[in-house]
Amino acid sequence: MAPQKVVQQTPETAVLTARIEDLRHFITMIGRDSRFAAGLWSGFVKGLAIGIFVSTLFVGLKLLVMV
């Protein structure tokens, strides 16, 4: 079995590797925040739609009872 090759990083490659990992981390965090915001907005819109539907249903039933 051949000896394993040791890979050493120069300071320049270490800085580049760290910056790439940092960018990956920030991209992941942006994706999580975006998904959370989309879910929050979707829940708001669904709640608003259900509220309007139920309100119009109750107003319609009240108008039917009054007639």
C-alpha positions in Angstrom: 0.0 0.0 0.0 1.4 3.4 -1.0 1.8 6.1 1.6 -1.0 8.6 1.6 -0.3 12.0 0.2 -0.3 14.8 2.7 -2.1 17.9 1.4 -1.0 21.2 3.0 -2.8 24.4 2.5 -1.0 27.6 2.0 -2.4 30.7 3.7 -4.0 31.8 0.5 -5.9 28.6 -0.1 -7.0 28.5 3.5 -8.5 32.0 3.1 -10.2 31.0 -0.1 -11.6 27.8 1.5 -12.8 29.8 4.5 -14.5 32.4 2.3 -16.2 29.7 0.2 -17.5 27.9 3.4 -18.7 31.3 4.7 -20.6 32.0 1.5 -22.2 28.5 1.6 -23.3 29.2 5.2 -24.8 32.6 4.3 -26.6 31.1 1.3 -28.1 28.4 3.4 -29.3 30.9 6.0 -30.9 33.1 3.3 -32.7 30.0 2.0 -34.0 29.2 5.5 -35.1 32.8 6.1 -36.8 32.9 2.7 -38.7 29.6 3.3 -39.8 30.9 6.7 -41.0 34.2 5.3 -42.9 32.4 2.5 -44.6 30.1 5.0 -45.5 33.0 7.2 -47.0 34.9 4.3 -48.9 31.9 3.0 -50.4 31.4 6.5 -51.4 35.0 6.6 -53.1 34.9 3.2 -54.9 31.6 4.0 -56.1 33.0 7.3 -57.4 36.2 5.7 -59.2 34.2 3.0 -60.9 31.9 5.6 -61.8 34.9 7.7 -63.5 36.7 4.7 -65.3 33.5 3.7 -66.6 32.9 7.2 -67.6 36.6 7.6 -69.6 36.6 4.4 -71.2 33.3 5.4 -72.3 34.7 8.7 -73.6 37.9 7.1 -75.5 35.9 4.5 -77.1 33.6 7.2 -78.0 36.7 9.2 -79.7 38.3 6.2 -81.6 35.0 5.5 -82.8 34.9 9.1 -84.0 38.5 9.1 -86.1 38.1 6.0 
